Amino acid sequence: MNKRKKQNDSQYTFASYSLRTKIIIVGVLISVGLLLFHAVTHFSGPARNAFLKITYSPQSGYAFVIQSPGSVKGMKSGAGISGSHSGINPTLYLNKGFPEAIHMINEDPTHSKHNFNVDEFNIHTNDIGYFQSQIVNFTPDKSGTFTYYCKNHPEMKGTVIVT
């Protein structure tokens, strides 16, 4: 008899819980499910990296140019960037809703200060001096064609295309 009572005590079913306990359990399960759904549908992974070098040459003047990530493991040359053969003021191709990281380094031999701006995404960097660098992290939230530029040197401008 004791053995049978002991078996029944250890076999709880969902129906045996109180209404309050059932509501709590269902609420927790729904919350966990929603959190997992949000994480899976809204996680876009690590930022894509674009590398821009700021430079000057007597032939082309001040310019943003494509900077190959070189030996950065797992990176393809010019990832997220395409442009002309010389890579002067390249077009940046970005994806709406995906994080982006634009790495800039000022290698302008005239020691001028430069900045990077995209008005539509409220990106306005500080002036960076010779051999200084800055990373701009953002997630484009609208599609279209936009202009990036340097406030100090109007000839330094290019296109951002977000699809």
Biotite code that builds the C-alpha atoms (Angstrom):
import biotite.structure as struc

atoms = struc.array([
    struc.Atom([0.000, 0.000, 0.000], chain_id="A", res_id=1, res_name="MET", atom_name="CA", element="C"),
    struc.Atom([2.797, 2.467, 0.880], chain_id="A", res_id=2, res_name="ASN", atom_name="CA", element="C"),
    struc.Atom([4.559, 1.647, -2.371], chain_id="A", res_id=3, res_name="LYS", atom_name="CA", element="C"),
    struc.Atom([1.445, 2.503, -4.399], chain_id="A", res_id=4, res_name="ARG", atom_name="CA", element="C"),
    struc.Atom([0.880, 5.829, -2.556], chain_id="A", res_id=5, res_name="LYS", atom_name="CA", element="C"),
    struc.Atom([4.531, 6.800, -3.091], chain_id="A", res_id=6, res_name="LYS", atom_name="CA", element="C"),
    struc.Atom([4.208, 6.188, -6.870], chain_id="A", res_id=7, res_name="GLN", atom_name="CA", element="C"),
    struc.Atom([1.092, 8.375, -7.140], chain_id="A", res_id=8, res_name="ASN", atom_name="CA", element="C"),
    struc.Atom([2.701, 11.243, -5.167], chain_id="A", res_id=9, res_name="ASP", atom_name="CA", element="C"),
    struc.Atom([5.645, 11.432, -7.561], chain_id="A", res_id=10, res_name="SER", atom_name="CA", element="C"),
    struc.Atom([3.525, 11.494, -10.734], chain_id="A", res_id=11, res_name="GLN", atom_name="CA", element="C"),
    struc.Atom([2.392, 15.084, -11.174], chain_id="A", res_id=12, res_name="TYR", atom_name="CA", element="C"),
    struc.Atom([0.563, 16.017, -14.340], chain_id="A", res_id=13, res_name="THR", atom_name="CA", element="C"),
    struc.Atom([-0.159, 19.448, -15.749], chain_id="A", res_id=14, res_name="PHE", atom_name="CA", element="C"),
    struc.Atom([-3.818, 18.940, -14.833], chain_id="A", res_id=15, res_name="ALA", atom_name="CA", element="C"),
    struc.Atom([-2.902, 18.545, -11.158], chain_id="A", res_id=16, res_name="SER", atom_name="CA", element="C"),
    struc.Atom([-1.385, 22.074, -10.885], chain_id="A", res_id=17, res_name="TYR", atom_name="CA", element="C"),
    struc.Atom([-3.473, 25.014, -9.673], chain_id="A", res_id=18, res_name="SER", atom_name="CA", element="C"),
    struc.Atom([-4.813, 27.523, -12.194], chain_id="A", res_id=19, res_name="LEU", atom_name="CA", element="C"),
    struc.Atom([-2.333, 30.169, -10.982], chain_id="A", res_id=20, res_name="ARG", atom_name="CA", element="C"),
    struc.Atom([0.623, 27.795, -11.481], chain_id="A", res_id=21, res_name="THR", atom_name="CA", element="C"),
    struc.Atom([-0.628, 26.843, -14.957], chain_id="A", res_id=22, res_name="LYS", atom_name="CA", element="C"),
    struc.Atom([-0.871, 30.524, -15.950], chain_id="A", res_id=23, res_name="ILE", atom_name="CA", element="C"),
    struc.Atom([2.677, 31.160, -14.720], chain_id="A", res_id=24, res_name="ILE", atom_name="CA", element="C"),
    struc.Atom([4.055, 28.146, -16.598], chain_id="A", res_id=25, res_name="ILE", atom_name="CA", element="C"),
    struc.Atom([2.291, 29.098, -19.843], chain_id="A", res_id=26, res_name="VAL", atom_name="CA", element="C"),
    struc.Atom([3.433, 32.719, -19.469], chain_id="A", res_id=27, res_name="GLY", atom_name="CA", element="C"),
    struc.Atom([7.054, 31.685, -18.980], chain_id="A", res_id=28, res_name="VAL", atom_name="CA", element="C"),
    struc.Atom([6.922, 29.364, -22.010], chain_id="A", res_id=29, res_name="LEU", atom_name="CA", element="C"),
    struc.Atom([5.404, 32.086, -24.211], chain_id="A", res_id=30, res_name="ILE", atom_name="CA", element="C"),
    struc.Atom([8.003, 34.624, -23.023], chain_id="A", res_id=31, res_name="SER", atom_name="CA", element="C"),
    struc.Atom([10.896, 32.272, -23.736], chain_id="A", res_id=32, res_name="VAL", atom_name="CA", element="C"),
    struc.Atom([9.425, 31.458, -27.154], chain_id="A", res_id=33, res_name="GLY", atom_name="CA", element="C"),
    struc.Atom([9.060, 35.147, -28.041], chain_id="A", res_id=34, res_name="LEU", atom_name="CA", element="C"),
    struc.Atom([12.616, 35.894, -26.922], chain_id="A", res_id=35, res_name="LEU", atom_name="CA", element="C"),
    struc.Atom([13.977, 33.048, -29.040], chain_id="A", res_id=36, res_name="LEU", atom_name="CA", element="C"),
    struc.Atom([11.881, 34.120, -32.038], chain_id="A", res_id=37, res_name="PHE", atom_name="CA", element="C"),
    struc.Atom([13.131, 37.709, -31.702], chain_id="A", res_id=38, res_name="HIS", atom_name="CA", element="C"),
    struc.Atom([16.742, 36.572, -31.380], chain_id="A", res_id=39, res_name="ALA", atom_name="CA", element="C"),
    struc.Atom([16.537, 34.340, -34.453], chain_id="A", res_id=40, res_name="VAL", atom_name="CA", element="C"),
    struc.Atom([14.658, 36.795, -36.691], chain_id="A", res_id=41, res_name="THR", atom_name="CA", element="C"),
    struc.Atom([16.512, 39.958, -35.648], chain_id="A", res_id=42, res_name="HIS", atom_name="CA", element="C"),
    struc.Atom([20.078, 38.757, -35.213], chain_id="A", res_id=43, res_name="PHE", atom_name="CA", element="C"),
    struc.Atom([22.005, 39.753, -38.265], chain_id="A", res_id=44, res_name="SER", atom_name="CA", element="C"),
    struc.Atom([25.428, 38.651, -37.157], chain_id="A", res_id=45, res_name="GLY", atom_name="CA", element="C"),
    struc.Atom([28.612, 40.623, -36.792], chain_id="A", res_id=46, res_name="PRO", atom_name="CA", element="C"),
    struc.Atom([29.157, 43.852, -38.658], chain_id="A", res_id=47, res_name="ALA", atom_name="CA", element="C"),
    struc.Atom([30.458, 43.739, -42.199], chain_id="A", res_id=48, res_name="ARG", atom_name="CA", element="C"),
    struc.Atom([33.722, 45.651, -42.493], chain_id="A", res_id=49, res_name="ASN", atom_name="CA", element="C"),
    struc.Atom([34.586, 48.276, -45.091], chain_id="A", res_id=50, res_name="ALA", atom_name="CA", element="C"),
    struc.Atom([38.084, 49.779, -45.100], chain_id="A", res_id=51, res_name="PHE", atom_name="CA", element="C"),
    struc.Atom([38.691, 53.319, -46.393], chain_id="A", res_id=52, res_name="LEU", atom_name="CA", element="C"),
    struc.Atom([41.987, 55.158, -46.495], chain_id="A", res_id=53, res_name="LYS", atom_name="CA", element="C"),
    struc.Atom([42.065, 58.949, -46.693], chain_id="A", res_id=54, res_name="ILE", atom_name="CA", element="C"),
    struc.Atom([44.862, 60.192, -48.907], chain_id="A", res_id=55, res_name="THR", atom_name="CA", element="C"),
    struc.Atom([46.115, 62.907, -51.226], chain_id="A", res_id=56, res_name="TYR", atom_name="CA", element="C"),
    struc.Atom([47.855, 62.775, -54.573], chain_id="A", res_id=57, res_name="SER", atom_name="CA", element="C"),
    struc.Atom([48.678, 65.618, -56.957], chain_id="A", res_id=58, res_name="PRO", atom_name="CA", element="C"),
    struc.Atom([46.782, 63.816, -59.746], chain_id="A", res_id=59, res_name="GLN", atom_name="CA", element="C"),
    struc.Atom([43.510, 63.117, -57.910], chain_id="A", res_id=60, res_name="SER", atom_name="CA", element="C"),
    struc.Atom([43.635, 65.504, -54.923], chain_id="A", res_id=61, res_name="GLY", atom_name="CA", element="C"),
    struc.Atom([42.098, 64.541, -51.596], chain_id="A", res_id=62, res_name="TYR", atom_name="CA", element="C"),
    struc.Atom([40.162, 61.281, -51.726], chain_id="A", res_id=63, res_name="ALA", atom_name="CA", element="C"),
    struc.Atom([38.754, 58.278, -49.926], chain_id="A", res_id=64, res_name="PHE", atom_name="CA", element="C"),
    struc.Atom([40.275, 55.128, -51.419], chain_id="A", res_id=65, res_name="VAL", atom_name="CA", element="C"),
    struc.Atom([39.641, 51.426, -50.991], chain_id="A", res_id=66, res_name="ILE", atom_name="CA", element="C"),
    struc.Atom([41.930, 49.942, -48.368], chain_id="A", res_id=67, res_name="GLN", atom_name="CA", element="C"),
    struc.Atom([42.325, 46.212, -48.746], chain_id="A", res_id=68, res_name="SER", atom_name="CA", element="C"),
    struc.Atom([42.001, 44.396, -45.415], chain_id="A", res_id=69, res_name="PRO", atom_name="CA", element="C"),
    struc.Atom([45.204, 42.616, -46.455], chain_id="A", res_id=70, res_name="GLY", atom_name="CA", element="C"),
    struc.Atom([45.954, 39.703, -44.222], chain_id="A", res_id=71, res_name="SER", atom_name="CA", element="C"),
    struc.Atom([42.842, 40.027, -42.048], chain_id="A", res_id=72, res_name="VAL", atom_name="CA", element="C"),
    struc.Atom([41.814, 36.400, -41.691], chain_id="A", res_id=73, res_name="LYS", atom_name="CA", element="C"),
    struc.Atom([38.506, 35.547, -43.369], chain_id="A", res_id=74, res_name="GLY", atom_name="CA", element="C"),
    struc.Atom([38.078, 38.927, -45.084], chain_id="A", res_id=75, res_name="MET", atom_name="CA", element="C"),
    struc.Atom([37.745, 39.329, -48.821], chain_id="A", res_id=76, res_name="LYS", atom_name="CA", element="C"),
    struc.Atom([39.433, 42.284, -50.452], chain_id="A", res_id=77, res_name="SER", atom_name="CA", element="C"),
    struc.Atom([37.086, 45.237, -50.702], chain_id="A", res_id=78, res_name="GLY", atom_name="CA", element="C"),
    struc.Atom([34.260, 43.515, -48.804], chain_id="A", res_id=79, res_name="ALA", atom_name="CA", element="C"),
    struc.Atom([31.189, 45.751, -49.040], chain_id="A", res_id=80, res_name="GLY", atom_name="CA", element="C"),
    struc.Atom([32.970, 48.245, -51.301], chain_id="A", res_id=81, res_name="ILE", atom_name="CA", element="C"),
    struc.Atom([33.328, 48.612, -55.014], chain_id="A", res_id=82, res_name="SER", atom_name="CA", element="C"),
    struc.Atom([34.551, 51.476, -57.101], chain_id="A", res_id=83, res_name="GLY", atom_name="CA", element="C"),
    struc.Atom([36.587, 52.529, -60.076], chain_id="A", res_id=84, res_name="SER", atom_name="CA", element="C"),
    struc.Atom([39.891, 50.860, -60.986], chain_id="A", res_id=85, res_name="HIS", atom_name="CA", element="C"),
    struc.Atom([41.781, 53.264, -58.763], chain_id="A", res_id=86, res_name="SER", atom_name="CA", element="C"),
    struc.Atom([39.229, 52.954, -55.988], chain_id="A", res_id=87, res_name="GLY", atom_name="CA", element="C"),
    struc.Atom([38.934, 56.724, -55.556], chain_id="A", res_id=88, res_name="ILE", atom_name="CA", element="C"),
    struc.Atom([35.803, 57.708, -53.586], chain_id="A", res_id=89, res_name="ASN", atom_name="CA", element="C"),
    struc.Atom([34.359, 54.190, -53.978], chain_id="A", res_id=90, res_name="PRO", atom_name="CA", element="C"),
    struc.Atom([30.683, 53.327, -53.877], chain_id="A", res_id=91, res_name="THR", atom_name="CA", element="C"),
    struc.Atom([29.700, 51.589, -50.640], chain_id="A", res_id=92, res_name="LEU", atom_name="CA", element="C"),
    struc.Atom([27.091, 48.837, -51.125], chain_id="A", res_id=93, res_name="TYR", atom_name="CA", element="C"),
    struc.Atom([25.309, 48.127, -47.840], chain_id="A", res_id=94, res_name="LEU", atom_name="CA", element="C"),
    struc.Atom([22.338, 46.006, -46.780], chain_id="A", res_id=95, res_name="ASN", atom_name="CA", element="C"),
    struc.Atom([19.379, 47.541, -44.982], chain_id="A", res_id=96, res_name="LYS", atom_name="CA", element="C"),
    struc.Atom([19.026, 46.195, -41.450], chain_id="A", res_id=97, res_name="GLY", atom_name="CA", element="C"),
    struc.Atom([22.501, 44.658, -41.292], chain_id="A", res_id=98, res_name="PHE", atom_name="CA", element="C"),
    struc.Atom([25.270, 46.105, -39.093], chain_id="A", res_id=99, res_name="PRO", atom_name="CA", element="C"),
    struc.Atom([28.140, 47.785, -40.896], chain_id="A", res_id=100, res_name="GLU", atom_name="CA", element="C"),
    struc.Atom([31.568, 48.948, -39.698], chain_id="A", res_id=101, res_name="ALA", atom_name="CA", element="C"),
    struc.Atom([33.460, 51.498, -41.756], chain_id="A", res_id=102, res_name="ILE", atom_name="CA", element="C"),
    struc.Atom([37.141, 51.627, -40.781], chain_id="A", res_id=103, res_name="HIS", atom_name="CA", element="C"),
    struc.Atom([38.947, 54.811, -41.802], chain_id="A", res_id=104, res_name="MET", atom_name="CA", element="C"),
    struc.Atom([42.588, 55.787, -41.515], chain_id="A", res_id=105, res_name="ILE", atom_name="CA", element="C"),
    struc.Atom([44.006, 59.171, -42.451], chain_id="A", res_id=106, res_name="ASN", atom_name="CA", element="C"),
    struc.Atom([47.148, 58.638, -44.522], chain_id="A", res_id=107, res_name="GLU", atom_name="CA", element="C"),
    struc.Atom([47.046, 62.095, -46.118], chain_id="A", res_id=108, res_name="ASP", atom_name="CA", element="C"),
    struc.Atom([50.712, 63.176, -46.502], chain_id="A", res_id=109, res_name="PRO", atom_name="CA", element="C"),
    struc.Atom([49.678, 66.866, -46.283], chain_id="A", res_id=110, res_name="THR", atom_name="CA", element="C"),
    struc.Atom([48.637, 66.212, -42.652], chain_id="A", res_id=111, res_name="HIS", atom_name="CA", element="C"),
    struc.Atom([45.142, 67.659, -43.245], chain_id="A", res_id=112, res_name="SER", atom_name="CA", element="C"),
    struc.Atom([42.299, 66.672, -40.952], chain_id="A", res_id=113, res_name="LYS", atom_name="CA", element="C"),
    struc.Atom([39.383, 64.765, -42.460], chain_id="A", res_id=114, res_name="HIS", atom_name="CA", element="C"),
    struc.Atom([35.968, 63.466, -41.411], chain_id="A", res_id=115, res_name="ASN", atom_name="CA", element="C"),
    struc.Atom([33.250, 61.148, -42.712], chain_id="A", res_id=116, res_name="PHE", atom_name="CA", element="C"),
    struc.Atom([29.586, 62.120, -42.961], chain_id="A", res_id=117, res_name="ASN", atom_name="CA", element="C"),
    struc.Atom([26.342, 60.558, -44.187], chain_id="A", res_id=118, res_name="VAL", atom_name="CA", element="C"),
    struc.Atom([23.515, 62.937, -43.302], chain_id="A", res_id=119, res_name="ASP", atom_name="CA", element="C"),
    struc.Atom([20.651, 60.456, -43.848], chain_id="A", res_id=120, res_name="GLU", atom_name="CA", element="C"),
    struc.Atom([22.048, 58.115, -41.164], chain_id="A", res_id=121, res_name="PHE", atom_name="CA", element="C"),
    struc.Atom([23.155, 60.934, -38.850], chain_id="A", res_id=122, res_name="ASN", atom_name="CA", element="C"),
    struc.Atom([26.804, 59.913, -39.213], chain_id="A", res_id=123, res_name="ILE", atom_name="CA", element="C"),
    struc.Atom([29.203, 62.782, -38.514], chain_id="A", res_id=124, res_name="HIS", atom_name="CA", element="C"),
    struc.Atom([32.658, 61.791, -37.309], chain_id="A", res_id=125, res_name="THR", atom_name="CA", element="C"),
    struc.Atom([35.214, 63.971, -35.589], chain_id="A", res_id=126, res_name="ASN", atom_name="CA", element="C"),
    struc.Atom([38.115, 65.314, -37.598], chain_id="A", res_id=127, res_name="ASP", atom_name="CA", element="C"),
    struc.Atom([40.874, 62.725, -37.675], chain_id="A", res_id=128, res_name="ILE", atom_name="CA", element="C"),
    struc.Atom([44.481, 63.791, -38.047], chain_id="A", res_id=129, res_name="GLY", atom_name="CA", element="C"),
    struc.Atom([47.389, 62.259, -39.865], chain_id="A", res_id=130, res_name="TYR", atom_name="CA", element="C"),
    struc.Atom([47.671, 58.522, -39.132], chain_id="A", res_id=131, res_name="PHE", atom_name="CA", element="C"),
    struc.Atom([44.665, 58.596, -36.836], chain_id="A", res_id=132, res_name="GLN", atom_name="CA", element="C"),
    struc.Atom([41.804, 56.205, -37.439], chain_id="A", res_id=133, res_name="SER", atom_name="CA", element="C"),
    struc.Atom([38.147, 55.893, -36.582], chain_id="A", res_id=134, res_name="GLN", atom_name="CA", element="C"),
    struc.Atom([35.506, 53.193, -36.924], chain_id="A", res_id=135, res_name="ILE", atom_name="CA", element="C"),
    struc.Atom([31.886, 54.057, -37.686], chain_id="A", res_id=136, res_name="VAL", atom_name="CA", element="C"),
    struc.Atom([29.429, 51.348, -36.595], chain_id="A", res_id=137, res_name="ASN", atom_name="CA", element="C"),
    struc.Atom([25.817, 51.633, -37.711], chain_id="A", res_id=138, res_name="PHE", atom_name="CA", element="C"),
    struc.Atom([22.882, 49.711, -39.132], chain_id="A", res_id=139, res_name="THR", atom_name="CA", element="C"),
    struc.Atom([21.305, 51.286, -42.225], chain_id="A", res_id=140, res_name="PRO", atom_name="CA", element="C"),
    struc.Atom([17.580, 51.613, -41.566], chain_id="A", res_id=141, res_name="ASP", atom_name="CA", element="C"),
    struc.Atom([16.444, 52.834, -44.993], chain_id="A", res_id=142, res_name="LYS", atom_name="CA", element="C"),
    struc.Atom([17.077, 51.877, -48.603], chain_id="A", res_id=143, res_name="SER", atom_name="CA", element="C"),
    struc.Atom([18.267, 54.274, -51.262], chain_id="A", res_id=144, res_name="GLY", atom_name="CA", element="C"),
    struc.Atom([21.244, 56.113, -52.659], chain_id="A", res_id=145, res_name="THR", atom_name="CA", element="C"),
    struc.Atom([23.026, 58.551, -50.358], chain_id="A", res_id=146, res_name="PHE", atom_name="CA", element="C"),
    struc.Atom([26.185, 60.669, -50.404], chain_id="A", res_id=147, res_name="THR", atom_name="CA", element="C"),
    struc.Atom([29.119, 60.381, -48.028], chain_id="A", res_id=148, res_name="TYR", atom_name="CA", element="C"),
    struc.Atom([31.563, 63.272, -47.817], chain_id="A", res_id=149, res_name="TYR", atom_name="CA", element="C"),
    struc.Atom([34.274, 65.129, -45.903], chain_id="A", res_id=150, res_name="CYS", atom_name="CA", element="C"),
    struc.Atom([33.170, 68.565, -44.623], chain_id="A", res_id=151, res_name="LYS", atom_name="CA", element="C"),
    struc.Atom([36.733, 69.884, -44.836], chain_id="A", res_id=152, res_name="ASN", atom_name="CA", element="C"),
    struc.Atom([37.319, 68.856, -48.474], chain_id="A", res_id=153, res_name="HIS", atom_name="CA", element="C"),
    struc.Atom([34.180, 69.012, -50.694], chain_id="A", res_id=154, res_name="PRO", atom_name="CA", element="C"),
    struc.Atom([35.848, 67.002, -53.474], chain_id="A", res_id=155, res_name="GLU", atom_name="CA", element="C"),
    struc.Atom([35.954, 64.011, -51.117], chain_id="A", res_id=156, res_name="MET", atom_name="CA", element="C"),
    struc.Atom([32.557, 62.445, -51.662], chain_id="A", res_id=157, res_name="LYS", atom_name="CA", element="C"),
    struc.Atom([31.125, 59.173, -52.774], chain_id="A", res_id=158, res_name="GLY", atom_name="CA", element="C"),
    struc.Atom([27.928, 57.166, -52.909], chain_id="A", res_id=159, res_name="THR", atom_name="CA", element="C"),
    struc.Atom([26.320, 54.807, -50.418], chain_id="A", res_id=160, res_name="VAL", atom_name="CA", element="C"),
    struc.Atom([23.761, 52.423, -51.928], chain_id="A", res_id=161, res_name="ILE", atom_name="CA", element="C"),
    struc.Atom([21.568, 50.579, -49.421], chain_id="A", res_id=162, res_name="VAL", atom_name="CA", element="C"),
    struc.Atom([19.372, 47.739, -50.684], chain_id="A", res_id=163, res_name="THR", atom_name="CA", element="C"),
])
